């Protein structure tokens, strides 16, 4: 690999390591019922970055799968969010 490639690969590795560190930190300091559904936004971000980089839009089955996963994340988060709101 070229020097430029090594730089980009290193930056990707550092970004991934920091992302995992902060995700672990979030799980230590907040209920998993709140953190886990937020992770589901990775699907949306992946779709948006894919579209930005020239990938095709999802077909009907894939779109339905994304919607089902996001809805399940919301259903998981709802009780934890309601519990937190009652404390306020």
PDB file with SEQRES, HELIX, SHEET and CRYST1 records, atoms N, CA, C and O in Angstrom:
SEQRES   1 A   88  UNK UNK UNK UNK UNK UNK UNK UNK UNK UNK UNK UNK UNK          
SEQRES   2 A   88  UNK UNK UNK UNK UNK UNK UNK UNK UNK UNK UNK UNK UNK          
SEQRES   3 A   88  UNK UNK UNK UNK UNK UNK UNK UNK UNK UNK UNK UNK UNK          
SEQRES   4 A   88  UNK UNK UNK UNK UNK UNK UNK UNK UNK UNK UNK UNK UNK          
SEQRES   5 A   88  UNK UNK UNK UNK UNK UNK UNK UNK UNK UNK UNK UNK UNK          
SEQRES   6 A   88  UNK UNK UNK UNK UNK UNK UNK UNK UNK UNK UNK UNK UNK          
SEQRES   7 A   88  UNK UNK UNK UNK UNK UNK UNK UNK UNK UNK                      
HELIX    1 AA1 UNK A    3  UNK A   29  1                                  27    
HELIX    2 AA2 UNK A   32  UNK A   39  1                                   8    
HELIX    3 AA3 UNK A   41  UNK A   52  1                                  12    
HELIX    4 AA4 UNK A   60  UNK A   87  1                                  28    
CRYST1    1.000    1.000    1.000  90.00  90.00  90.00 P 1           1          
ATOM      1  N   UNK A   1       0.824  -1.206   0.000  1.00  0.00           N  
ATOM      2  CA  UNK A   1       0.000   0.000   0.000  1.00  0.00           C  
ATOM      3  C   UNK A   1       0.865   1.266   0.000  1.00  0.00           C  
ATOM      4  O   UNK A   1       1.999   1.279   0.479  1.00  0.00           O  
ATOM      5  N   UNK A   2       0.296   2.292  -0.541  1.00  0.00           N  
ATOM      6  CA  UNK A   2       0.991   3.578  -0.567  1.00  0.00           C  
ATOM      7  C   UNK A   2       0.931   4.230   0.815  1.00  0.00           C  
ATOM      8  O   UNK A   2       0.150   3.820   1.674  1.00  0.00           O  
ATOM      9  N   UNK A   3       1.766   5.249   1.015  1.00  0.00           N  
ATOM     10  CA  UNK A   3       1.776   5.968   2.294  1.00  0.00           C  
ATOM     11  C   UNK A   3       0.407   6.588   2.575  1.00  0.00           C  
ATOM     12  O   UNK A   3      -0.063   6.592   3.713  1.00  0.00           O  
ATOM     13  N   UNK A   4      -0.214   7.104   1.538  1.00  0.00           N  
ATOM     14  CA  UNK A   4      -1.533   7.720   1.705  1.00  0.00           C  
ATOM     15  C   UNK A   4      -2.558   6.686   2.168  1.00  0.00           C  
ATOM     16  O   UNK A   4      -3.403   6.979   3.013  1.00  0.00           O  
ATOM     17  N   UNK A   5      -2.481   5.484   1.616  1.00  0.00           N  
ATOM     18  CA  UNK A   5      -3.403   4.419   2.017  1.00  0.00           C  
ATOM     19  C   UNK A   5      -3.196   4.029   3.472  1.00  0.00           C  
ATOM     20  O   UNK A   5      -4.158   3.798   4.203  1.00  0.00           O  
ATOM     21  N   UNK A   6      -1.942   3.956   3.886  1.00  0.00           N  
ATOM     22  CA  UNK A   6      -1.643   3.598   5.276  1.00  0.00           C  
ATOM     23  C   UNK A   6      -2.202   4.656   6.219  1.00  0.00           C  
ATOM     24  O   UNK A   6      -2.708   4.327   7.292  1.00  0.00           O  
ATOM     25  N   UNK A   7      -2.114   5.917   5.827  1.00  0.00           N  
ATOM     26  CA  UNK A   7      -2.676   6.994   6.648  1.00  0.00           C  
ATOM     27  C   UNK A   7      -4.188   6.820   6.796  1.00  0.00           C  
ATOM     28  O   UNK A   7      -4.714   6.915   7.905  1.00  0.00           O  
ATOM     29  N   UNK A   8      -4.889   6.568   5.690  1.00  0.00           N  
ATOM     30  CA  UNK A   8      -6.343   6.400   5.741  1.00  0.00           C  
ATOM     31  C   UNK A   8      -6.728   5.169   6.548  1.00  0.00           C  
ATOM     32  O   UNK A   8      -7.676   5.213   7.331  1.00  0.00           O  
ATOM     33  N   UNK A   9      -6.009   4.082   6.367  1.00  0.00           N  
ATOM     34  CA  UNK A   9      -6.304   2.865   7.127  1.00  0.00           C  
ATOM     35  C   UNK A   9      -6.084   3.107   8.617  1.00  0.00           C  
ATOM     36  O   UNK A   9      -6.857   2.629   9.446  1.00  0.00           O  
ATOM     37  N   UNK A  10      -5.035   3.844   8.955  1.00  0.00           N  
ATOM     38  CA  UNK A  10      -4.777   4.167  10.363  1.00  0.00           C  
ATOM     39  C   UNK A  10      -5.894   5.026  10.943  1.00  0.00           C  
ATOM     40  O   UNK A  10      -6.338   4.795  12.068  1.00  0.00           O  
ATOM     41  N   UNK A  11      -6.347   6.011  10.182  1.00  0.00           N  
ATOM     42  CA  UNK A  11      -7.438   6.870  10.657  1.00  0.00           C  
ATOM     43  C   UNK A  11      -8.730   6.081  10.843  1.00  0.00           C  
ATOM     44  O   UNK A  11      -9.476   6.324  11.792  1.00  0.00           O  
ATOM     45  N   UNK A  12      -8.995   5.145   9.950  1.00  0.00           N  
ATOM     46  CA  UNK A  12     -10.184   4.299  10.094  1.00  0.00           C  
ATOM     47  C   UNK A  12     -10.071   3.451  11.353  1.00  0.00           C  
ATOM     48  O   UNK A  12     -11.045   3.295  12.089  1.00  0.00           O  
ATOM     49  N   UNK A  13      -8.885   2.901  11.604  1.00  0.00           N  
ATOM     50  CA  UNK A  13      -8.672   2.092  12.806  1.00  0.00           C  
ATOM     51  C   UNK A  13      -8.836   2.899  14.081  1.00  0.00           C  
ATOM     52  O   UNK A  13      -9.450   2.434  15.042  1.00  0.00           O  
ATOM     53  N   UNK A  14      -8.289   4.106  14.093  1.00  0.00           N  
ATOM     54  CA  UNK A  14      -8.413   4.972  15.269  1.00  0.00           C  
ATOM     55  C   UNK A  14      -9.876   5.362  15.481  1.00  0.00           C  
ATOM     56  O   UNK A  14     -10.360   5.361  16.613  1.00  0.00           O  
ATOM     57  N   UNK A  15     -10.576   5.693  14.405  1.00  0.00           N  
ATOM     58  CA  UNK A  15     -11.996   6.054  14.517  1.00  0.00           C  
ATOM     59  C   UNK A  15     -12.823   4.894  15.055  1.00  0.00           C  
ATOM     60  O   UNK A  15     -13.687   5.089  15.910  1.00  0.00           O  
ATOM     61  N   UNK A  16     -12.566   3.699  14.560  1.00  0.00           N  
ATOM     62  CA  UNK A  16     -13.292   2.524  15.042  1.00  0.00           C  
ATOM     63  C   UNK A  16     -13.022   2.243  16.503  1.00  0.00           C  
ATOM     64  O   UNK A  16     -13.933   1.896  17.254  1.00  0.00           O  
ATOM     65  N   UNK A  17     -11.763   2.393  16.912  1.00  0.00           N  
ATOM     66  CA  UNK A  17     -11.400   2.168  18.307  1.00  0.00           C  
ATOM     67  C   UNK A  17     -12.079   3.187  19.213  1.00  0.00           C  
ATOM     68  O   UNK A  17     -12.622   2.827  20.257  1.00  0.00           O  
ATOM     69  N   UNK A  18     -12.052   4.451  18.820  1.00  0.00           N  
ATOM     70  CA  UNK A  18     -12.715   5.486  19.621  1.00  0.00           C  
ATOM     71  C   UNK A  18     -14.223   5.268  19.671  1.00  0.00           C  
ATOM     72  O   UNK A  18     -14.844   5.456  20.717  1.00  0.00           O  
ATOM     73  N   UNK A  19     -14.809   4.877  18.555  1.00  0.00           N  
ATOM     74  CA  UNK A  19     -16.244   4.604  18.535  1.00  0.00           C  
ATOM     75  C   UNK A  19     -16.616   3.490  19.494  1.00  0.00           C  
ATOM     76  O   UNK A  19     -17.602   3.599  20.222  1.00  0.00           O  
ATOM     77  N   UNK A  20     -15.835   2.419  19.500  1.00  0.00           N  
ATOM     78  CA  UNK A  20     -16.108   1.303  20.405  1.00  0.00           C  
ATOM     79  C   UNK A  20     -15.900   1.716  21.859  1.00  0.00           C  
ATOM     80  O   UNK A  20     -16.659   1.300  22.735  1.00  0.00           O  
ATOM     81  N   UNK A  21     -14.881   2.527  22.121  1.00  0.00           N  
ATOM     82  CA  UNK A  21     -14.626   3.001  23.480  1.00  0.00           C  
ATOM     83  C   UNK A  21     -15.820   3.805  23.996  1.00  0.00           C  
ATOM     84  O   UNK A  21     -16.295   3.574  25.108  1.00  0.00           O  
ATOM     85  N   UNK A  22     -16.301   4.745  23.190  1.00  0.00           N  
ATOM     86  CA  UNK A  22     -17.408   5.587  23.638  1.00  0.00           C  
ATOM     87  C   UNK A  22     -18.720   4.813  23.730  1.00  0.00           C  
ATOM     88  O   UNK A  22     -19.564   5.128  24.569  1.00  0.00           O  
ATOM     89  N   UNK A  23     -18.899   3.817  22.886  1.00  0.00           N  
ATOM     90  CA  UNK A  23     -20.086   2.971  22.989  1.00  0.00           C  
ATOM     91  C   UNK A  23     -20.063   2.186  24.299  1.00  0.00           C  
ATOM     92  O   UNK A  23     -21.084   2.080  24.978  1.00  0.00           O  
ATOM     93  N   UNK A  24     -18.909   1.640  24.651  1.00  0.00           N  
ATOM     94  CA  UNK A  24     -18.769   0.928  25.921  1.00  0.00           C  
ATOM     95  C   UNK A  24     -19.000   1.873  27.096  1.00  0.00           C  
ATOM     96  O   UNK A  24     -19.650   1.503  28.074  1.00  0.00           O  
ATOM     97  N   UNK A  25     -18.478   3.076  27.005  1.00  0.00           N  
ATOM     98  CA  UNK A  25     -18.671   4.083  28.044  1.00  0.00           C  
ATOM     99  C   UNK A  25     -20.158   4.422  28.194  1.00  0.00           C  
ATOM    100  O   UNK A  25     -20.648   4.589  29.311  1.00  0.00           O  
ATOM    101  N   UNK A  26     -20.868   4.524  27.076  1.00  0.00           N  
ATOM    102  CA  UNK A  26     -22.304   4.812  27.127  1.00  0.00           C  
ATOM    103  C   UNK A  26     -23.060   3.687  27.817  1.00  0.00           C  
ATOM    104  O   UNK A  26     -23.955   3.944  28.622  1.00  0.00           O  
ATOM    105  N   UNK A  27     -22.709   2.441  27.509  1.00  0.00           N  
ATOM    106  CA  UNK A  27     -23.380   1.303  28.152  1.00  0.00           C  
ATOM    107  C   UNK A  27     -23.087   1.256  29.651  1.00  0.00           C  
ATOM    108  O   UNK A  27     -23.909   0.759  30.421  1.00  0.00           O  
ATOM    109  N   UNK A  28     -21.933   1.762  30.073  1.00  0.00           N  
ATOM    110  CA  UNK A  28     -21.613   1.782  31.506  1.00  0.00           C  
ATOM    111  C   UNK A  28     -22.410   2.852  32.241  1.00  0.00           C  
ATOM    112  O   UNK A  28     -22.657   2.717  33.440  1.00  0.00           O  
ATOM    113  N   UNK A  29     -22.814   3.910  31.548  1.00  0.00           N  
ATOM    114  CA  UNK A  29     -23.415   5.062  32.215  1.00  0.00           C  
ATOM    115  C   UNK A  29     -24.886   5.300  31.913  1.00  0.00           C  
ATOM    116  O   UNK A  29     -25.465   6.256  32.428  1.00  0.00           O  
ATOM    117  N   UNK A  30     -25.499   4.467  31.100  1.00  0.00           N  
ATOM    118  CA  UNK A  30     -26.913   4.652  30.770  1.00  0.00           C  
ATOM    119  C   UNK A  30     -27.568   3.284  30.627  1.00  0.00           C  
ATOM    120  O   UNK A  30     -26.888   2.289  30.375  1.00  0.00           O  
ATOM    121  N   UNK A  31     -28.878   3.234  30.786  1.00  0.00           N  
ATOM    122  CA  UNK A  31     -29.575   1.957  30.619  1.00  0.00           C  
ATOM    123  C   UNK A  31     -29.437   1.429  29.186  1.00  0.00           C  
ATOM    124  O   UNK A  31     -29.497   2.189  28.219  1.00  0.00           O  
ATOM    125  N   UNK A  32     -29.252   0.127  29.078  1.00  0.00           N  
ATOM    126  CA  UNK A  32     -29.090  -0.490  27.756  1.00  0.00           C  
ATOM    127  C   UNK A  32     -30.332  -0.300  26.899  1.00  0.00           C  
ATOM    128  O   UNK A  32     -30.236  -0.257  25.672  1.00  0.00           O  
ATOM    129  N   UNK A  33     -31.491  -0.187  27.527  1.00  0.00           N  
ATOM    130  CA  UNK A  33     -32.729   0.021  26.783  1.00  0.00           C  
ATOM    131  C   UNK A  33     -32.770   1.343  26.048  1.00  0.00           C  
ATOM    132  O   UNK A  33     -33.554   1.511  25.114  1.00  0.00           O  
ATOM    133  N   UNK A  34     -31.944   2.274  26.454  1.00  0.00           N  
ATOM    134  CA  UNK A  34     -31.873   3.558  25.765  1.00  0.00           C  
ATOM    135  C   UNK A  34     -30.746   3.557  24.738  1.00  0.00           C  
ATOM    136  O   UNK A  34     -30.908   4.094  23.642  1.00  0.00           O  
ATOM    137  N   UNK A  35     -29.619   2.966  25.078  1.00  0.00           N  
ATOM    138  CA  UNK A  35     -28.456   2.981  24.189  1.00  0.00           C  
ATOM    139  C   UNK A  35     -28.649   2.077  22.976  1.00  0.00           C  
ATOM    140  O   UNK A  35     -28.340   2.476  21.854  1.00  0.00           O  
ATOM    141  N   UNK A  36     -29.151   0.874  23.187  1.00  0.00           N  
ATOM    142  CA  UNK A  36     -29.259  -0.097  22.086  1.00  0.00           C  
ATOM    143  C   UNK A  36     -30.095   0.420  20.914  1.00  0.00           C  
ATOM    144  O   UNK A  36     -29.669   0.277  19.768  1.00  0.00           O  
ATOM    145  N   UNK A  37     -31.259   1.010  21.155  1.00  0.00           N  
ATOM    146  CA  UNK A  37     -32.026   1.514  20.002  1.00  0.00           C  
ATOM    147  C   UNK A  37     -31.320   2.642  19.252  1.00  0.00           C  
ATOM    148  O   UNK A  37     -31.510   2.799  18.046  1.00  0.00           O  
ATOM    149  N   UNK A  38     -30.518   3.415  19.951  1.00  0.00           N  
ATOM    150  CA  UNK A  38     -29.776   4.477  19.273  1.00  0.00           C  
ATOM    151  C   UNK A  38     -28.786   3.872  18.287  1.00  0.00           C  
ATOM    152  O   UNK A  38     -28.490   4.467  17.251  1.00  0.00           O  
ATOM    153  N   UNK A  39     -28.275   2.689  18.612  1.00  0.00           N  
ATOM    154  CA  UNK A  39     -27.352   2.008  17.703  1.00  0.00           C  
ATOM    155  C   UNK A  39     -28.020   1.657  16.385  1.00  0.00           C  
ATOM    156  O   UNK A  39     -27.344   1.525  15.365  1.00  0.00           O  
ATOM    157  N   UNK A  40     -29.339   1.504  16.393  1.00  0.00           N  
ATOM    158  CA  UNK A  40     -30.038   1.157  15.160  1.00  0.00           C  
ATOM    159  C   UNK A  40     -29.944   2.268  14.123  1.00  0.00           C  
ATOM    160  O   UNK A  40     -30.207   2.029  12.944  1.00  0.00           O  
ATOM    161  N   UNK A  41     -29.580   3.465  14.531  1.00  0.00           N  
ATOM    162  CA  UNK A  41     -29.419   4.539  13.551  1.00  0.00           C  
ATOM    163  C   UNK A  41     -28.255   4.256  12.607  1.00  0.00           C  
ATOM    164  O   UNK A  41     -28.133   4.896  11.563  1.00  0.00           O  
ATOM    165  N   UNK A  42     -27.391   3.290  12.973  1.00  0.00           N  
ATOM    166  CA  UNK A  42     -26.299   2.923  12.060  1.00  0.00           C  
ATOM    167  C   UNK A  42     -26.854   2.453  10.724  1.00  0.00           C  
ATOM    168  O   UNK A  42     -26.230   2.662   9.683  1.00  0.00           O  
ATOM    169  N   UNK A  43     -28.012   1.825  10.743  1.00  0.00           N  
ATOM    170  CA  UNK A  43     -28.627   1.362   9.495  1.00  0.00           C  
ATOM    171  C   UNK A  43     -28.952   2.563   8.608  1.00  0.00           C  
ATOM    172  O   UNK A  43     -28.675   2.552   7.409  1.00  0.00           O  
ATOM    173  N   UNK A  44     -29.538   3.588   9.203  1.00  0.00           N  
ATOM    174  CA  UNK A  44     -29.905   4.780   8.440  1.00  0.00           C  
ATOM    175  C   UNK A  44     -28.655   5.477   7.925  1.00  0.00           C  
ATOM    176  O   UNK A  44     -28.597   5.879   6.763  1.00  0.00           O  
ATOM    177  N   UNK A  45     -27.643   5.622   8.798  1.00  0.00           N  
ATOM    178  CA  UNK A  45     -26.399   6.265   8.371  1.00  0.00           C  
ATOM    179  C   UNK A  45     -25.717   5.479   7.261  1.00  0.00           C  
ATOM    180  O   UNK A  45     -25.194   6.063   6.312  1.00  0.00           O  
ATOM    181  N   UNK A  46     -25.724   4.167   7.378  1.00  0.00           N  
ATOM    182  CA  UNK A  46     -25.138   3.338   6.327  1.00  0.00           C  
ATOM    183  C   UNK A  46     -25.855   3.513   5.001  1.00  0.00           C  
ATOM    184  O   UNK A  46     -25.225   3.577   3.945  1.00  0.00           O  
ATOM    185  N   UNK A  47     -27.181   3.590   5.064  1.00  0.00           N  
ATOM    186  CA  UNK A  47     -27.967   3.809   3.854  1.00  0.00           C  
ATOM    187  C   UNK A  47     -27.651   5.173   3.241  1.00  0.00           C  
ATOM    188  O   UNK A  47     -27.463   5.283   2.030  1.00  0.00           O  
ATOM    189  N   UNK A  48     -27.592   6.210   4.076  1.00  0.00           N  
ATOM    190  CA  UNK A  48     -27.313   7.553   3.565  1.00  0.00           C  
ATOM    191  C   UNK A  48     -25.909   7.660   2.977  1.00  0.00           C  
ATOM    192  O   UNK A  48     -25.729   8.253   1.914  1.00  0.00           O  
ATOM    193  N   UNK A  49     -24.912   7.092   3.660  1.00  0.00           N  
ATOM    194  CA  UNK A  49     -23.553   7.120   3.118  1.00  0.00           C  
ATOM    195  C   UNK A  49     -23.468   6.318   1.827  1.00  0.00           C  
ATOM    196  O   UNK A  49     -22.772   6.713   0.891  1.00  0.00           O  
ATOM    197  N   UNK A  50     -24.174   5.193   1.776  1.00  0.00           N  
ATOM    198  CA  UNK A  50     -24.191   4.401   0.551  1.00  0.00           C  
ATOM    199  C   UNK A  50     -24.780   5.173  -0.615  1.00  0.00           C  
ATOM    200  O   UNK A  50     -24.246   5.140  -1.723  1.00  0.00           O  
ATOM    201  N   UNK A  51     -25.879   5.866  -0.366  1.00  0.00           N  
ATOM    202  CA  UNK A  51     -26.489   6.677  -1.424  1.00  0.00           C  
ATOM    203  C   UNK A  51     -25.560   7.811  -1.844  1.00  0.00           C  
ATOM    204  O   UNK A  51     -25.446   8.123  -3.029  1.00  0.00           O  
ATOM    205  N   UNK A  52     -24.901   8.422  -0.868  1.00  0.00           N  
ATOM    206  CA  UNK A  52     -23.972   9.514  -1.161  1.00  0.00           C  
ATOM    207  C   UNK A  52     -22.805   9.028  -2.013  1.00  0.00           C  
ATOM    208  O   UNK A  52     -22.330   9.747  -2.892  1.00  0.00           O  
ATOM    209  N   UNK A  53     -22.347   7.811  -1.754  1.00  0.00           N  
ATOM    210  CA  UNK A  53     -21.208   7.265  -2.490  1.00  0.00           C  
ATOM    211  C   UNK A  53     -21.613   6.587  -3.794  1.00  0.00           C  
ATOM    212  O   UNK A  53     -20.765   6.013  -4.477  1.00  0.00           O  
ATOM    213  N   UNK A  54     -22.889   6.645  -4.149  1.00  0.00           N  
ATOM    214  CA  UNK A  54     -23.324   6.168  -5.449  1.00  0.00           C  
ATOM    215  C   UNK A  54     -23.965   4.802  -5.463  1.00  0.00           C  
ATOM    216  O   UNK A  54     -24.160   4.229  -6.534  1.00  0.00           O  
ATOM    217  N   UNK A  55     -24.297   4.267  -4.312  1.00  0.00           N  
ATOM    218  CA  UNK A  55     -24.952   2.962  -4.268  1.00  0.00           C  
ATOM    219  C   UNK A  55     -26.420   3.110  -4.655  1.00  0.00           C  
ATOM    220  O   UNK A  55     -26.975   4.208  -4.617  1.00  0.00           O  
ATOM    221  N   UNK A  56     -27.034   2.003  -5.024  1.00  0.00           N  
ATOM    222  CA  UNK A  56     -28.450   2.021  -5.381  1.00  0.00           C  
ATOM    223  C   UNK A  56     -29.296   2.113  -4.112  1.00  0.00           C  
ATOM    224  O   UNK A  56     -28.849   1.765  -3.019  1.00  0.00           O  
ATOM    225  N   UNK A  57     -30.527   2.590  -4.284  1.00  0.00           N  
ATOM    226  CA  UNK A  57     -31.466   2.624  -3.165  1.00  0.00           C  
ATOM    227  C   UNK A  57     -31.928   1.202  -2.872  1.00  0.00           C  
ATOM    228  O   UNK A  57     -31.860   0.335  -3.743  1.00  0.00           O  
ATOM    229  N   UNK A  58     -32.394   0.961  -1.663  1.00  0.00           N  
ATOM    230  CA  UNK A  58     -32.816  -0.379  -1.269  1.00  0.00           C  
ATOM    231  C   UNK A  58     -34.047  -0.833  -2.042  1.00  0.00           C  
ATOM    232  O   UNK A  58     -34.884  -0.022  -2.438  1.00  0.00           O  
ATOM    233  N   UNK A  59     -34.141  -2.140  -2.248  1.00  0.00           N  
ATOM    234  CA  UNK A  59     -35.347  -2.683  -2.862  1.00  0.00           C  
ATOM    235  C   UNK A  59     -36.439  -2.785  -1.794  1.00  0.00           C  
ATOM    236  O   UNK A  59     -36.208  -2.453  -0.631  1.00  0.00           O  
ATOM    237  N   UNK A  60     -37.618  -3.241  -2.189  1.00  0.00           N  
ATOM    238  CA  UNK A  60     -38.772  -3.262  -1.286  1.00  0.00           C  
ATOM    239  C   UNK A  60     -38.537  -4.153  -0.069  1.00  0.00           C  
ATOM    240  O   UNK A  60     -38.856  -3.755   1.051  1.00  0.00           O  
ATOM    241  N   UNK A  61     -37.987  -5.347  -0.268  1.00  0.00           N  
ATOM    242  CA  UNK A  61     -37.757  -6.256   0.857  1.00  0.00           C  
ATOM    243  C   UNK A  61     -36.746  -5.683   1.842  1.00  0.00           C  
ATOM    244  O   UNK A  61     -36.943  -5.767   3.054  1.00  0.00           O  
ATOM    245  N   UNK A  62     -35.674  -5.105   1.333  1.00  0.00           N  
ATOM    246  CA  UNK A  62     -34.662  -4.522   2.215  1.00  0.00           C  
ATOM    247  C   UNK A  62     -35.221  -3.323   2.965  1.00  0.00           C  
ATOM    248  O   UNK A  62     -34.945  -3.145   4.152  1.00  0.00           O  
ATOM    249  N   UNK A  63     -36.007  -2.499   2.276  1.00  0.00           N  
ATOM    250  CA  UNK A  63     -36.621  -1.339   2.925  1.00  0.00           C  
ATOM    251  C   UNK A  63     -37.560  -1.776   4.041  1.00  0.00           C  
ATOM    252  O   UNK A  63     -37.575  -1.175   5.115  1.00  0.00           O  
ATOM    253  N   UNK A  64     -38.341  -2.818   3.789  1.00  0.00           N  
ATOM    254  CA  UNK A  64     -39.240  -3.341   4.810  1.00  0.00           C  
ATOM    255  C   UNK A  64     -38.446  -3.858   6.006  1.00  0.00           C  
ATOM    256  O   UNK A  64     -38.847  -3.652   7.151  1.00  0.00           O  
ATOM    257  N   UNK A  65     -37.334  -4.522   5.752  1.00  0.00           N  
ATOM    258  CA  UNK A  65     -36.479  -5.006   6.834  1.00  0.00           C  
ATOM    259  C   UNK A  65     -35.931  -3.872   7.680  1.00  0.00           C  
ATOM    260  O   UNK A  65     -35.907  -3.963   8.907  1.00  0.00           O  
ATOM    261  N   UNK A  66     -35.490  -2.800   7.028  1.00  0.00           N  
ATOM    262  CA  UNK A  66     -34.976  -1.638   7.757  1.00  0.00           C  
ATOM    263  C   UNK A  66     -36.073  -1.035   8.620  1.00  0.00           C  
ATOM    264  O   UNK A  66     -35.833  -0.708   9.783  1.00  0.00           O  
ATOM    265  N   UNK A  67     -37.264  -0.882   8.073  1.00  0.00           N  
ATOM    266  CA  UNK A  67     -38.383  -0.313   8.829  1.00  0.00           C  
ATOM    267  C   UNK A  67     -38.720  -1.192  10.029  1.00  0.00           C  
ATOM    268  O   UNK A  67     -38.957  -0.672  11.119  1.00  0.00           O  
ATOM    269  N   UNK A  68     -38.747  -2.504   9.854  1.00  0.00           N  
ATOM    270  CA  UNK A  68     -39.045  -3.412  10.965  1.00  0.00           C  
ATOM    271  C   UNK A  68     -37.985  -3.324  12.063  1.00  0.00           C  
ATOM    272  O   UNK A  68     -38.322  -3.322  13.247  1.00  0.00           O  
ATOM    273  N   UNK A  69     -36.718  -3.252  11.684  1.00  0.00           N  
ATOM    274  CA  UNK A  69     -35.646  -3.153  12.674  1.00  0.00           C  
ATOM    275  C   UNK A  69     -35.747  -1.836  13.434  1.00  0.00           C  
ATOM    276  O   UNK A  69     -35.608  -1.816  14.657  1.00  0.00           O  
ATOM    277  N   UNK A  70     -35.987  -0.735  12.722  1.00  0.00           N  
ATOM    278  CA  UNK A  70     -36.105   0.561  13.390  1.00  0.00           C  
ATOM    279  C   UNK A  70     -37.324   0.609  14.312  1.00  0.00           C  
ATOM    280  O   UNK A  70     -37.246   1.161  15.410  1.00  0.00           O  
ATOM    281  N   UNK A  71     -38.437   0.042  13.883  1.00  0.00           N  
ATOM    282  CA  UNK A  71     -39.635   0.006  14.738  1.00  0.00           C  
ATOM    283  C   UNK A  71     -39.397  -0.839  15.982  1.00  0.00           C  
ATOM    284  O   UNK A  71     -39.846  -0.479  17.070  1.00  0.00           O  
ATOM    285  N   UNK A  72     -38.699  -1.955  15.835  1.00  0.00           N  
ATOM    286  CA  UNK A  72     -38.412  -2.777  17.014  1.00  0.00           C  
ATOM    287  C   UNK A  72     -37.508  -2.028  17.981  1.00  0.00           C  
ATOM    288  O   UNK A  72     -37.665  -2.147  19.196  1.00  0.00           O  
ATOM    289  N   UNK A  73     -36.568  -1.259  17.455  1.00  0.00           N  
ATOM    290  CA  UNK A  73     -35.721  -0.445  18.325  1.00  0.00           C  
ATOM    291  C   UNK A  73     -36.515   0.588  19.093  1.00  0.00           C  
ATOM    292  O   UNK A  73     -36.258   0.824  20.274  1.00  0.00           O  
ATOM    293  N   UNK A  74     -37.478   1.203  18.430  1.00  0.00           N  
ATOM    294  CA  UNK A  74     -38.335   2.174  19.115  1.00  0.00           C  
ATOM    295  C   UNK A  74     -39.191   1.503  20.180  1.00  0.00           C  
ATOM    296  O   UNK A  74     -39.380   2.055  21.264  1.00  0.00           O  
ATOM    297  N   UNK A  75     -39.709   0.321  19.881  1.00  0.00           N  
ATOM    298  CA  UNK A  75     -40.524  -0.398  20.864  1.00  0.00           C  
ATOM    299  C   UNK A  75     -39.702  -0.823  22.074  1.00  0.00           C  
ATOM    300  O   UNK A  75     -40.216  -0.864  23.192  1.00  0.00           O  
ATOM    301  N   UNK A  76     -38.435  -1.137  21.860  1.00  0.00           N  
ATOM    302  CA  UNK A  76     -37.555  -1.486  22.976  1.00  0.00           C  
ATOM    303  C   UNK A  76     -37.273  -0.250  23.824  1.00  0.00           C  
ATOM    304  O   UNK A  76     -37.237  -0.329  25.052  1.00  0.00           O  
ATOM    305  N   UNK A  77     -37.074   0.885  23.172  1.00  0.00           N  
ATOM    306  CA  UNK A  77     -36.700   2.106  23.890  1.00  0.00           C  
ATOM    307  C   UNK A  77     -37.871   2.758  24.602  1.00  0.00           C  
ATOM    308  O   UNK A  77     -37.671   3.448  25.602  1.00  0.00           O  
ATOM    309  N   UNK A  78     -39.068   2.561  24.122  1.00  0.00           N  
ATOM    310  CA  UNK A  78     -40.228   3.269  24.659  1.00  0.00           C  
ATOM    311  C   UNK A  78     -40.429   3.085  26.160  1.00  0.00           C  
ATOM    312  O   UNK A  78     -40.605   4.088  26.851  1.00  0.00           O  
ATOM    313  N   UNK A  79     -40.414   1.868  26.711  1.00  0.00           N  
ATOM    314  CA  UNK A  79     -40.596   1.733  28.161  1.00  0.00           C  
ATOM    315  C   UNK A  79     -39.500   2.434  28.969  1.00  0.00           C  
ATOM    316  O   UNK A  79     -39.780   3.050  29.997  1.00  0.00           O  
ATOM    317  N   UNK A  80     -38.264   2.337  28.504  1.00  0.00           N  
ATOM    318  CA  UNK A  80     -37.169   2.990  29.224  1.00  0.00           C  
ATOM    319  C   UNK A  80     -37.311   4.506  29.163  1.00  0.00           C  
ATOM    320  O   UNK A  80     -37.057   5.192  30.153  1.00  0.00           O  
ATOM    321  N   UNK A  81     -37.710   5.027  28.025  1.00  0.00           N  
ATOM    322  CA  UNK A  81     -37.898   6.474  27.900  1.00  0.00           C  
ATOM    323  C   UNK A  81     -39.056   6.961  28.763  1.00  0.00           C  
ATOM    324  O   UNK A  81     -38.950   8.005  29.407  1.00  0.00           O  
ATOM    325  N   UNK A  82     -40.153   6.221  28.782  1.00  0.00           N  
ATOM    326  CA  UNK A  82     -41.290   6.606  29.622  1.00  0.00           C  
ATOM    327  C   UNK A  82     -40.920   6.577  31.096  1.00  0.00           C  
ATOM    328  O   UNK A  82     -41.350   7.437  31.864  1.00  0.00           O  
ATOM    329  N   UNK A  83     -40.129   5.597  31.492  1.00  0.00           N  
ATOM    330  CA  UNK A  83     -39.682   5.503  32.880  1.00  0.00           C  
ATOM    331  C   UNK A  83     -38.821   6.707  33.253  1.00  0.00           C  
ATOM    332  O   UNK A  83     -38.956   7.258  34.345  1.00  0.00           O  
ATOM    333  N   UNK A  84     -37.936   7.112  32.343  1.00  0.00           N  
ATOM    334  CA  UNK A  84     -37.086   8.278  32.599  1.00  0.00           C  
ATOM    335  C   UNK A  84     -37.910   9.562  32.648  1.00  0.00           C  
ATOM    336  O   UNK A  84     -37.619  10.453  33.447  1.00  0.00           O  
ATOM    337  N   UNK A  85     -38.929   9.663  31.808  1.00  0.00           N  
ATOM    338  CA  UNK A  85     -39.766  10.862  31.806  1.00  0.00           C  
ATOM    339  C   UNK A  85     -40.589  10.980  33.080  1.00  0.00           C  
ATOM    340  O   UNK A  85     -40.857  12.090  33.538  1.00  0.00           O  
ATOM    341  N   UNK A  86     -40.995   9.854  33.660  1.00  0.00           N  
ATOM    342  CA  UNK A  86     -41.762   9.890  34.904  1.00  0.00           C  
ATOM    343  C   UNK A  86     -40.916  10.381  36.068  1.00  0.00           C  
ATOM    344  O   UNK A  86     -41.448  10.930  37.033  1.00  0.00           O  
ATOM    345  N   UNK A  87     -39.597  10.189  35.986  1.00  0.00           N  
ATOM    346  CA  UNK A  87     -38.697  10.655  37.045  1.00  0.00           C  
ATOM    347  C   UNK A  87     -38.580  12.171  37.047  1.00  0.00           C  
ATOM    348  O   UNK A  87     -38.289  12.774  38.080  1.00  0.00           O  
ATOM    349  N   UNK A  88     -38.806  12.785  35.896  1.00  0.00           N  
ATOM    350  CA  UNK A  88     -38.609  14.238  35.773  1.00  0.00           C  
ATOM    351  C   UNK A  88     -39.766  14.996  36.361  1.00  0.00           C  
ATOM    352  O   UNK A  88     -39.770  16.227  36.345  1.00  0.00           O  
TER     353      UNK A  88                                                      
END                                                                             
